[in-house]
């Protein structure tokens, strides 16, 4: 507890107070996003927005890449995890935090927990990418491996929470998480004006939900598109049929997009997304390699879905200004699709 008190003093130097009431049960407002952004700024990177003239010429559009692959912990998840953990009360923090995740949320939560010097406990599927397992361990996370099904992840997590009394932070079905993720699009709109489309990947929907809310509050004329693999198209079908479909046996190299929408993300997305566009595996691979080759930056397959959307649908984006969120860069340098 002495270490926790010391970390709280550090937070106070940034004007950040740990709250006594942690529940956020209503849709995040513009003020909520602005407050969250100020709160997490000392602990995240303001990631750059890059462009590639050669890719723009190839696709006849003006593309602006928000590089969350340069974010701390290697993905946008650091935003939501940091906002969530800083929203916990002192009592809730004393036993640490817990979650289930295949990778990027796990790493982000473990790193955010290290900021406050509290333990983190992760239920992680046994087929998670090794680079993401290594990251969680490197940030001090305590991993319990489980089968790669949602039921087993949740059962394993429940056992962890029962044993440790750690505070559970859901990867995306949590308004504190969604509010934190919204700060990514907020940064785009602070820097870029007259964006016609914003494209974000969609798995559980935290990033897409946050992007929709930020667009509503900061750039209301921008259309938000979700990018999803054909082989994991549960979000596309869920919005089309107005019911949540579980992600059953998804088949895609985009390992960050294997989960299904939650109640909170579904409601935000169905009421605010322009459309969800699914893309082929070949397009994801081509987009990823194109960014590697032309921009000299490393992204993971989930990130590549946003460019794949433009590559497969050039007529939609012809001569338009398009912001694309590169959600993460946690991929092995020896990766072979």
N, C-alpha and C positions, 0 to 999 in steps of 0.2 A: 504493500500500500504506500510505502514511502516513495517508491519509484513512480507510482501513479500520481501522487501529490506533486512530485517534481515536474512530471509531464504536464499536469494541469497548470502549474505556474508558467511553464513555457507557452502553453496555449494562451494564457491570459495576456502575455506580452503582445500577442497579435490581436487582442481585443476579443478573443473567442471564449465564450462561457459554455461549459457543459450544462445541458438543460436538466431540469428535474422532471418535466413532462416530455416523454419521448414519442408518444403515439401521434401519428399523422394520418387522420382518417378521412380527410377531404382532398379533393383534387388540388394539386399544387397550383398556386397563383403566381402571377408575375413577380410579386414581392417575395414569395417563397424562393423562387429561382434566383433572384438577385441576392437575397440574404445568404443562400447556400453558396453562391459563387464567391462572395466575399469571405465566407467562413473557410472554404477549402483552398483558396488561392495560395496560402503559404505552403501547402503540402502537395500541390500538383504543378505540372508544367502548363504554361500557356503554349500549346503546340502550334507549329507554323502551318500556314496555308501555302501550299506549293502548286505550281502549274508546270505543264510541259508543252512547249510549242509544237513539238513533233506529234504528241498525242492529239492535241487540238486540231492540227491540220489533218491528221488521219481520220478524225471523227467529225470534222466540220462543226465544232462547238467549242465553247469556252469553259473548260473544266478547272475547278479549283479543289484541290485535295487537302482536306483537313487531316493532318497527320497524327492521329492518336496512336500510331505505332511508335511515336517518340514519347508517349506519355510514360510517367512512372509506372512500374510494373508492366510496361509494354502494351497497355490497352486502355481504352476509355473507362473501363470498369473502376479505375482508381478514383474517378470522380464520385460515383455513387457510393462506393465503399467508404470513402473518407467522409462524405456527408452523413452517411448513416451512423458511423461509429462516433462522430463528433456530436450526434444528436442523442446519444445514450446518457443516462444519468450516471453519477458516480457509483451508485449501488449496482446498477446493471453492468457496469464495466468491471466490477471487482472480480468476477469469475471468468472474464474473457468473453470472446465472441465465437460463434460457430456458424457454419453454413455447409451446404453441399454444392459442389461445382466440379465441372470437368476441366477447369483450368484458369481462365483469366479472372473471374470473380474471386476464386480461391487465392490467387496470388495477390490481387489488390487488397482483399480483406486482411491477409496475413501482413502485408506491408503497412496498411493503415493501423492495424493493431500494434505493430512495433512502434509506431509513433507515440503511442500512449504506454508502451511497455507492458501490455497486457497479453495474455496468451490467446492464440487462435486455434480452433479445431475444425478440421475440414474432412467431410465425407467425400471421397474422390473416387470416381469409377476406375477400375483397374486398367482400363484401356485408354486412359487419359494420355495425351502426348508427353513423352519423357521430359521435354524441355519445360513444360508447364509444371510437372511434378517437381523438377529440380528447383524451379523458381519458388514454389511454395515452401519447400524445405529451406531454401536460402534465406527466405524472409522470416524463418522461425516458426512456420505453421506446423501444427501437429496433424499428420495425415492418417486417416483410417480408410483403407481401401474397401471398395464394395463392388458389387456387380453393376453393370452399365445400364440399369433400368431405373426409372424414376422411383418406383416402389422401393427398391433396395437402397437407393440413395437416401430417401426419406426415412426408412426404417433404421438405417445406420446412423443418420443424424439424430433421430430421436433417442437412440441409445447413448450417443455422445452427450446430448443435452441433459439427459437424466443423470448421467454419471458426473458431469462437471458443473451443471447449473449455468453454463455459458449462455449468453444472449444470442438467440438465433437471428441472423440477418439474411433474408431471402435474396437470391441473386437478382430478382427483378420484380416480384410481386410485393412491392414495398414503395410507398410514395416517397420515402426518403431517398431510396435508390434512384427512382425515376427523376426526382428533382435534381439530384447530383448529375445524372447523365444529361439533363437538359442544358447544363452549362456549356457543353460542347457546341451545340448549335448557337447558343447565345454568343459565344466568342466569334463564330463565323459572321453573324449578323452585325456585330460591332465593327468588324473589319471590312465586310463586303456589303455593298448595297445593290439593289435591283437583281437579286438572285431569282431566277425563274423556277428552278427545281432544286430541292435538296434530296439526296439519296442516302439512305442509311441501311445497313444490313438488319435483318430481323430474325431472331431466334426466339428467345423468351419475350422479347419486345420492349425491354427497358430502354435501350438507346432510341428506338423508333418512337416510343411513347414520349420520351423526354424531348426529342427533336420536334415532334408535333406540337407540344405545349410551347416550346421556345419560339417556334414559328408563329403560332397564334398570337403570342405576346410581343414579338420583336420584329416580325417580317410577314405580316398577314397575307401578302399577295404571293408569297412563295408556295409552290405546291410540293408536298412531301411524298416521296415514293419509298416503299420498302423493297429491298432486294433480298431474294430468297432462292436457294437452289431448287431445281425441279425435284431432286430426290429427297427433299425435306420441306415439302410445300404445305405444311399444316396451317401456317398463318394465312397463306393465300386462300385456302379452302375455308378456313374459319371466317374470314371477312366476307367471302363470297356467299356463304350459306348462313351467316349470322348465328353461328354456334361454334364453340371451341372444340376443335378436333385435337386429340392427343397426338404427339409425335411418336409414331409406331414404326420401328425398324427404319429410321432414316438412312439414306444411302448417299453420302456426299463427303468430299474431302474437307468441306467447311465445318470443322469439328466444333467451332464456336456457335453453330446455328442448329443444334440438334434438339433443343428443348421446344416445348409448345408454349403458346401464349397462356397467360394467367388471367384471372378475372379483371384485375386492374388494368393490365396492359391491353387486353382485348377491348375494353370499353373505350379507352383513349384512342386506340388505333382505328376502330370501326367508325368513330365519330370525327376523325380528323385526317386520315390518310387519303391522298389523292388516288393511289392505287398501289397494290403490291405486284411486282413483276418477278416471275421466276426465270431462272437462267440455267443453261446446260452446264454440265461438269466441264466440258471442253472449253466453254467460254470463260469459266472461272479460272482454269489453268492458264489460258491465253492471256487473260487480263492480268493475272498475277505476274507472269513472266514479262509482259509488256511494261509494267511498272518497275520491275526489277531492272530491266534492260535500259529503258529510256530515262527513268528518274533516279536510278542508282540508290533506291531505298528498298528495304525488305519489309514486305507485308505478309500476313498469313492468308490462307484461302478465304476465310470469312470476309476479310476486307476487300478482296478482289471482286466479290459479287456486285459491288456498286458500279465498278467500271464495266463489268460484264453486261449490266443492264443497258448501258449506253451503247456498247458494241453490238448488242443484239437488236437494238431499237434506235438506230441513228436518226430515223425520220422524226421521232418525238423531240429530240434534243438538237436538231439542226439549228445552228446560229443562236443557240440559247446559252445563258449563263447558268452553269450547273455546279453546285457544291456537292462534293462526295466525301463522306466520312470514312476514312481508312481506319477501321475500328481497332486494329491491333497488329503487332508484328512478332508475336511469339511463335516462331517456327524454327525447326532445326535447320542449320545450314546444310545438312545432308539430306534434306527433304526431297523425296522422289515420288510424285503422284502416280 
